[in-house]
Amino acid sequence: MCLPVISLVRAKHRGVSGAPWRALISATVVAFPSGRNSFRLCVTSLLLMLLAGCTTAPQWAFDLRDVPPLKLDGQLYSYDPDSPDLKDPGILQVTPEMREFVEAYTGDSNNSHNKLMSLHRAIKGQGALAMHYDPFADGTAAQAFARGSANCLSYAHMFTALAREAGLNARYQWIEVRPEWHRMGERVAVRLHVNVQVKMRDSTEYMVDIDPLNRNEVAGARLMSDREGFALYYNNLAMNALADDRPVFAWKQLVRGLHQAPGLSQLWVNLGAIYRYAGQYPEAEQAYFHALEIDDSDRSAMNNLVVLYELQGRSNEQHYWEDRLERYRNLNPYYHASLGDVAMEEEDWETAYDHYAEAAKMQPDDGLLIYSKGLAAHQLGKIDEAEHLISRAIEKAAFQVEKQRYRVQLKIIREEQAAAL
């Protein structure tokens, strides 16, 4: 397994949610204009959701009494927040060793930018903390620091805690990855990712990340509250417990996560999976519908309703949600982009062009979709259109590395055109 370098990237303004930036995996700082623009996080779950976190999540009225008890093996389990196995884990708690670390590497500076750079180098450097990536390294900020390894969520806990100890304004950030239809068949794989945003006093913002994402994987981004970050911590505990065949503990952790952030639809979907595991089909159905009340486009909730109704032999409801999923798929630009990618691999330029055109029409400010359409146009001999599209993609690109790649391609096209004259 490779050990990616922790990235520090200055963020571009987020004008349109459909044209998100990514956390660039690089050893250097990349500068841009200021402004802010599985289901275990970082691992796999039962629900074909990978979570490995611009607006805030919707608020959701929540009462623990609304959550049905778990019925398993003839016993009834209810949620008791005072239970000994639900003690506060101190997710962002800073240990004396962590304070010493921050003081050693940032104490000599009063400049927030210098503090961030020093902290970043100390965490990633081989001579200091030498933090490395491990997709299964869950835990609190203190646990990740002591262990020297983290996945995207535990790293976000740790860096947020250290940055705040240094006096920096650090927040969790949720990154949604494009759905992958063509690789997963008709069942949609949903991947989500969390990193950290640090805002300077001059409003410049930086993203800090440990787990690499390619630009063409990213579908959206938003800031998260601490409570949402904590909810995802409990969610991961729940999914680990369910994988270990401990559904009662898993259920308690998910309810605890929902108490922190009831507006996260993904947690309701996972709660439904636990009820389904226990054979509580009405409760599972209720949880899935809670998820859809929060987010009526939650693909995983729809997909799980299809599975549930198939188990129950409720064919009418099953077919209804299958049709909903198909309609959603056809209205999603990234579905058409994925078909375009497949067509490009097969050198079916006309089909690729049509799919990219449809995707770009739905998401007109996504530079990568425009660029892809331009590549297909070039293959079809539509040189003027290809030049125009790639020039537009350069304008829309979020990072200089993307702009440079697009400029190189544009130069190649123009040189080919000049040679043909």
C-alpha positions as CSV (number, residue, x, y, z in Angstrom):
1,M,0.0,0.0,0.0
2,C,1.4,3.4,-0.9
3,L,1.8,6.1,1.7
4,P,0.5,9.3,0.1
5,V,2.0,12.6,1.1
6,I,-0.3,14.8,3.2
7,S,-1.4,17.6,1.0
8,L,-1.8,21.3,1.7
9,V,-3.7,23.2,-1.0
10,R,-4.9,26.8,-1.2
11,A,-8.6,26.7,-2.2
12,K,-10.3,28.5,-5.0
13,H,-13.6,30.2,-4.5
14,R,-16.5,27.7,-4.7
15,G,-18.9,29.4,-7.0
16,V,-20.8,26.4,-8.3
17,S,-21.3,23.2,-6.5
18,G,-21.1,21.2,-9.7
19,A,-17.5,22.3,-10.3
20,P,-15.8,21.3,-7.1
21,W,-12.1,21.3,-6.5
22,R,-10.2,18.4,-5.0
23,A,-7.6,18.0,-2.3
24,L,-4.5,17.8,-4.3
25,I,-1.9,15.2,-3.3
26,S,1.3,17.1,-3.4
27,A,4.4,17.7,-1.3
28,T,4.2,21.4,-2.1
29,V,1.7,24.2,-1.5
30,V,-0.4,25.2,-4.5
31,A,-1.8,28.7,-4.5
32,F,-5.0,30.0,-5.9
33,P,-7.2,33.1,-5.4
34,S,-8.5,33.4,-1.9
35,G,-12.1,32.9,-0.7
36,R,-14.1,29.9,0.2
37,N,-15.8,28.9,-2.3
38,S,-17.6,2.9,4.9
39,F,-20.9,3.4,5.1
40,R,-17.7,3.4,7.1
41,L,-15.8,6.5,6.3
42,C,-12.8,5.5,4.1
43,V,-13.9,1.8,4.1
44,T,-16.7,-0.4,2.8
45,S,-20.1,-1.1,4.3
46,L,-23.1,-3.3,3.7
47,L,-24.8,-0.5,1.9
48,L,-22.5,0.0,-1.1
49,M,-21.5,3.3,0.4
50,L,-17.8,4.2,0.9
51,L,-17.3,7.1,3.2
52,A,-13.9,6.9,3.8
53,G,-17.0,15.2,4.5
54,C,-20.7,25.0,0.0
55,T,-23.3,24.7,2.5
56,T,-24.0,23.1,5.8
57,A,-26.0,20.0,6.3
58,P,-29.8,20.4,6.7
59,Q,-31.0,20.6,10.3
60,W,-33.3,17.8,11.4
61,A,-35.6,17.8,14.4
62,F,-34.6,14.7,16.4
63,D,-35.7,12.9,19.5
64,L,-34.1,9.7,20.7
65,R,-37.6,8.4,21.4
66,D,-38.3,8.5,17.7
67,V,-35.8,5.7,17.1
68,P,-37.4,2.2,17.4
69,P,-35.7,-0.2,19.9
70,L,-33.7,-3.0,18.5
71,K,-35.2,-6.5,18.7
72,L,-32.7,-9.3,18.5
73,D,-32.7,-12.9,19.8
74,G,-35.8,-12.3,21.8
75,Q,-34.5,-9.3,23.6
76,L,-35.4,-5.6,23.3
77,Y,-32.6,-3.0,23.3
78,S,-33.2,0.7,23.9
79,Y,-30.8,3.5,23.9
80,D,-29.3,4.6,27.2
81,P,-26.9,7.6,26.9
82,D,-25.6,6.8,30.3
83,S,-24.5,3.3,29.4
84,P,-20.8,2.6,30.4
85,D,-20.0,1.6,26.8
86,L,-21.1,5.0,25.6
87,K,-18.7,7.2,27.6
88,D,-17.3,10.3,25.9
89,P,-14.2,9.2,23.8
90,G,-12.9,12.8,23.6
91,I,-12.7,12.8,19.8
92,L,-10.8,16.2,19.6
93,Q,-9.1,16.0,23.0
94,V,-5.5,17.2,23.0
95,T,-3.0,15.2,25.1
96,P,0.0,16.8,26.8
97,E,2.2,15.2,24.1
98,M,0.1,16.8,21.4
99,R,0.5,20.2,23.1
100,E,4.2,19.8,23.3
101,F,4.3,18.9,19.6
102,V,2.3,22.0,18.6
103,E,4.5,24.2,20.8
104,A,7.7,22.8,19.5
105,Y,6.8,23.4,15.8
106,T,4.5,26.5,15.9
107,G,5.3,28.3,19.2
108,D,8.0,30.6,17.7
109,S,5.6,32.1,15.2
110,N,2.7,34.5,15.5
111,N,1.9,34.3,11.8
112,S,-0.9,31.9,11.0
113,H,0.4,31.0,7.6
114,N,3.8,30.1,9.0
115,K,2.2,28.1,11.8
116,L,0.2,26.1,9.2
117,M,3.2,25.4,7.1
118,S,5.3,24.3,10.1
119,L,2.6,22.1,11.4
120,H,2.1,20.5,8.0
121,R,5.8,19.8,7.6
122,A,6.1,18.4,11.1
123,I,3.2,16.0,10.6
124,K,4.3,14.7,7.2
125,G,8.1,14.8,7.7
126,Q,10.0,11.6,8.3
127,G,12.0,13.3,11.1
128,A,8.9,14.4,13.1
129,L,5.5,12.7,13.4
130,A,5.9,10.8,10.0
131,M,2.2,10.3,9.8
132,H,1.2,7.7,7.2
133,Y,-2.1,6.6,5.7
134,D,-3.9,3.4,6.7
135,P,-7.5,3.0,5.5
136,F,-8.4,1.0,8.6
137,A,-6.8,3.3,11.1
138,D,-10.0,4.7,12.8
139,G,-9.9,6.6,16.1
140,T,-9.8,9.9,17.9
141,A,-7.3,12.7,17.4
142,A,-5.2,11.4,20.2
143,Q,-5.2,7.8,19.0
144,A,-4.2,8.8,15.5
145,F,-1.4,11.0,16.9
146,A,0.0,8.3,19.2
147,R,-0.3,5.6,16.5
148,G,1.3,7.7,13.7
149,S,-1.2,6.4,11.2
150,A,-4.7,7.5,10.2
151,N,-7.5,7.2,7.6
152,C,-9.1,10.3,6.2
153,L,-11.5,10.7,9.1
154,S,-9.1,10.0,12.0
155,Y,-6.6,12.3,10.3
156,A,-9.2,15.0,10.1
157,H,-9.8,14.7,13.8
158,M,-6.1,14.9,14.6
159,F,-5.2,17.8,12.3
160,T,-8.3,19.8,13.4
161,A,-7.3,19.3,17.0
162,L,-3.6,20.2,16.4
163,A,-4.4,23.2,14.2
164,R,-6.9,24.6,16.8
165,E,-4.3,24.1,19.5
166,A,-2.0,26.2,17.4
167,G,-4.6,28.9,17.2
168,L,-5.7,28.2,13.7
169,N,-9.3,28.2,12.3
170,A,-9.7,24.6,11.2
171,R,-12.9,22.8,10.2
172,Y,-14.0,19.5,8.9
173,Q,-14.8,19.3,5.2
174,W,-16.9,16.7,3.4
175,I,-16.0,15.6,-0.1
176,E,-18.4,13.6,-2.2
177,V,-16.9,11.4,-4.8
178,R,-18.6,10.8,-8.2
179,P,-20.9,7.8,-8.3
180,E,-19.5,4.9,-10.3
181,W,-22.2,3.2,-12.4
182,H,-20.2,1.5,-15.1
183,R,-17.9,-0.2,-12.6
184,M,-20.6,-1.3,-10.2
185,G,-23.4,-2.2,-12.6
186,E,-26.9,-0.9,-11.8
187,R,-26.1,-0.7,-8.1
188,V,-24.6,2.7,-7.3
189,A,-21.4,3.0,-5.3
190,V,-21.4,6.1,-3.2
191,R,-18.0,7.3,-1.9
192,L,-17.5,10.1,0.5
193,H,-14.3,11.6,1.9
194,V,-13.3,14.0,4.7
195,N,-10.5,16.4,4.9
196,V,-9.7,19.7,6.8
197,Q,-10.1,23.3,5.8
198,V,-8.0,25.9,7.5
199,K,-9.0,29.6,7.1
200,M,-6.4,32.3,7.5
201,R,-7.1,35.8,9.0
202,D,-7.0,37.3,5.5
203,S,-9.8,34.8,4.5
204,T,-7.4,32.6,2.4
205,E,-8.3,29.0,2.9
206,Y,-6.3,25.8,2.6
207,M,-7.3,22.2,2.4
208,V,-5.3,19.6,4.2
209,D,-5.6,15.9,3.3
210,I,-4.0,12.6,3.7
211,D,-5.8,10.3,1.3
212,P,-5.5,11.1,-2.5
213,L,-8.4,11.8,-4.7
214,N,-8.2,12.4,-8.4
215,R,-10.0,15.5,-9.7
216,N,-12.3,13.5,-11.9
217,E,-13.5,11.6,-8.8
218,V,-14.9,14.6,-7.0
219,A,-18.6,15.4,-7.3
220,G,-19.1,18.0,-4.5
221,A,-17.8,19.5,-1.3
222,R,-19.1,21.3,1.8
223,L,-18.0,22.3,5.3
224,M,-19.0,20.2,8.2
225,S,-19.8,21.0,11.8
226,D,-17.9,19.3,14.7
227,R,-21.0,17.4,15.5
228,E,-21.1,15.9,12.0
229,G,-17.5,14.9,12.4
230,F,-18.3,13.2,15.7
231,A,-21.3,11.5,14.1
232,L,-19.1,10.0,11.4
233,Y,-16.7,8.7,14.2
234,Y,-19.6,6.8,15.8
235,N,-20.8,5.6,12.4
236,N,-17.4,4.0,11.8
237,L,-17.6,2.4,15.2
238,A,-21.0,1.0,14.3
239,M,-19.9,-0.4,10.9
240,N,-16.9,-2.0,12.5
241,A,-19.1,-3.6,15.1
242,L,-21.6,-4.8,12.5
243,A,-18.7,-6.4,10.5
244,D,-17.7,-8.2,13.7
245,D,-21.3,-9.4,14.2
246,R,-22.0,-7.1,17.1
247,P,-25.3,-5.6,15.9
248,V,-26.4,-4.3,19.4
249,F,-23.3,-2.2,19.9
250,A,-23.5,-1.1,16.2
251,W,-27.1,0.0,16.7
252,K,-26.2,2.0,19.9
253,Q,-23.3,3.8,18.2
254,L,-25.4,4.7,15.2
255,V,-28.1,6.2,17.4
256,R,-25.4,8.1,19.2
257,G,-24.2,9.4,15.9
258,L,-27.7,10.4,15.0
259,H,-28.0,12.3,18.3
260,Q,-24.9,14.3,17.2
261,A,-26.1,14.9,13.6
262,P,-29.6,13.7,12.7
263,G,-29.4,15.6,9.4
264,L,-26.9,13.1,7.9
265,S,-29.1,10.9,5.7
266,Q,-26.3,8.3,5.4
267,L,-26.6,7.4,9.1
268,W,-30.3,6.7,8.7
269,V,-29.5,4.4,5.8
270,N,-27.0,2.5,7.9
271,L,-29.5,2.3,10.8
272,G,-31.9,0.8,8.3
273,A,-29.3,-1.8,7.4
274,I,-29.0,-2.8,11.1
275,Y,-32.8,-3.2,11.4
276,R,-32.8,-5.2,8.2
277,Y,-30.0,-7.4,9.7
278,A,-32.2,-8.0,12.7
279,G,-35.3,-8.8,10.6
280,Q,-37.1,-5.6,11.6
281,Y,-38.3,-4.8,8.1
282,P,-40.9,-2.1,9.0
283,E,-38.2,-0.3,11.1
284,A,-35.7,-0.6,8.3
285,E,-38.2,0.9,5.9
286,Q,-38.9,3.8,8.3
287,A,-35.2,4.5,8.5
288,Y,-34.8,4.6,4.7
289,F,-37.7,7.0,4.4
290,H,-36.2,9.2,7.1
291,A,-33.1,9.4,4.9
292,L,-35.1,10.4,1.9
293,E,-37.0,13.0,3.8
294,I,-33.6,14.6,4.5
295,D,-32.2,14.1,1.0
296,D,-34.8,13.0,-1.6
297,S,-31.9,12.1,-4.0
298,D,-30.1,9.7,-1.6
299,R,-29.2,6.9,-4.0
300,S,-28.3,4.5,-1.2
301,A,-31.7,4.9,0.5
302,M,-33.4,4.1,-2.8
303,N,-31.2,1.2,-3.4
304,N,-31.8,-0.3,0.0
305,L,-35.6,0.1,-0.4
306,V,-35.3,-2.0,-3.6
307,V,-33.4,-4.7,-1.7
308,L,-35.8,-4.6,1.2
309,Y,-38.9,-4.9,-1.0
310,E,-37.3,-7.7,-2.9
311,L,-36.8,-9.5,0.3
312,Q,-40.4,-9.0,1.3
313,G,-41.8,-9.9,-2.2
314,R,-43.3,-6.4,-2.5
315,S,-42.8,-6.3,-6.3
316,N,-44.8,-3.1,-7.0
317,E,-42.8,-1.0,-4.5
318,Q,-39.6,-2.7,-5.7
319,H,-40.3,-1.7,-9.3
320,Y,-41.3,1.8,-8.3
321,W,-37.9,2.5,-6.6
322,E,-36.0,0.8,-9.4
323,D,-37.7,3.2,-11.8
324,R,-36.8,6.1,-9.5
325,L,-33.2,5.0,-9.5
326,E,-33.1,4.8,-13.2
327,R,-34.6,8.3,-13.6
328,Y,-32.1,9.6,-11.1
329,R,-29.3,7.9,-13.0
330,N,-30.4,9.4,-16.3
331,L,-30.6,12.9,-14.8
332,N,-27.1,12.7,-13.3
333,P,-24.3,14.2,-15.3
334,Y,-21.7,11.9,-13.9
335,Y,-23.6,8.9,-15.2
336,H,-23.4,10.3,-18.7
337,A,-19.7,11.2,-18.1
338,S,-19.0,7.6,-17.1
339,L,-20.6,6.3,-20.3
340,G,-18.5,8.8,-22.2
341,D,-15.4,7.5,-20.5
342,V,-16.3,4.0,-21.5
343,A,-16.9,5.1,-25.1
344,M,-13.6,6.9,-25.2
345,E,-11.8,3.7,-24.1
346,E,-13.6,1.9,-26.9
347,E,-12.6,4.6,-29.4
348,D,-16.3,5.3,-30.1
349,W,-15.8,9.0,-30.5
350,E,-19.4,9.9,-31.5
351,T,-21.0,8.2,-28.6
352,A,-18.4,9.6,-26.2
353,Y,-19.1,13.1,-27.6
354,D,-22.8,12.7,-27.1
355,H,-22.5,11.6,-23.5
356,Y,-20.0,14.3,-22.6
357,A,-22.3,16.9,-24.3
358,E,-25.2,15.7,-22.2
359,A,-23.1,15.8,-19.0
360,A,-21.8,19.2,-19.7
361,K,-25.3,20.5,-20.5
362,M,-26.4,19.3,-17.0
363,Q,-23.3,20.7,-15.3
364,P,-22.1,23.6,-17.5
365,D,-19.4,24.9,-15.1
366,D,-17.5,21.6,-14.6
367,G,-14.2,22.2,-16.4
368,L,-13.4,18.5,-16.6
369,L,-16.7,17.7,-18.4
370,I,-16.1,20.5,-20.9
371,Y,-12.5,19.3,-21.4
372,S,-13.7,15.7,-22.0
373,K,-16.2,16.9,-24.6
374,G,-13.4,18.9,-26.2
375,L,-11.2,15.7,-26.5
376,A,-14.0,13.8,-28.1
377,A,-14.6,16.7,-30.5
378,H,-11.0,16.6,-31.4
379,Q,-11.1,12.9,-32.2
380,L,-14.1,13.6,-34.5
381,G,-12.2,16.3,-36.4
382,K,-14.2,19.1,-35.0
383,I,-11.1,21.2,-34.4
384,D,-12.6,24.6,-33.9
385,E,-15.1,23.3,-31.4
386,A,-12.4,21.4,-29.6
387,E,-10.3,24.6,-29.3
388,H,-13.3,26.5,-28.0
389,L,-14.2,23.8,-25.4
390,I,-10.7,23.3,-24.1
391,S,-10.3,27.1,-23.8
392,R,-13.5,27.2,-21.7
393,A,-12.3,24.3,-19.6
394,I,-9.1,26.3,-18.8
395,E,-11.3,29.1,-17.6
396,K,-13.4,26.8,-15.4
397,A,-10.5,24.7,-14.0
398,A,-10.0,25.0,-10.2
399,F,-6.3,24.3,-10.1
400,Q,-3.2,25.4,-12.0
401,V,-2.2,21.8,-12.5
402,E,-5.5,21.2,-14.4
403,K,-5.1,24.5,-16.3
404,Q,-1.7,23.5,-17.4
405,R,-2.8,20.0,-18.6
406,Y,-5.6,21.6,-20.6
407,R,-3.2,24.2,-22.1
408,V,-0.8,21.4,-23.2
409,Q,-3.6,19.6,-25.0
410,L,-4.8,22.9,-26.6
411,K,-1.3,23.5,-27.8
412,I,-1.1,20.0,-29.3
413,I,-4.4,20.6,-31.2
414,R,-3.3,24.0,-32.5
415,E,0.1,22.5,-33.7
416,E,-1.7,19.7,-35.4
417,Q,-4.0,22.2,-37.1
418,A,-1.1,24.4,-38.2
419,A,0.8,21.4,-39.6
420,A,-2.2,20.4,-41.7
421,L,-2.4,23.8,-43.4
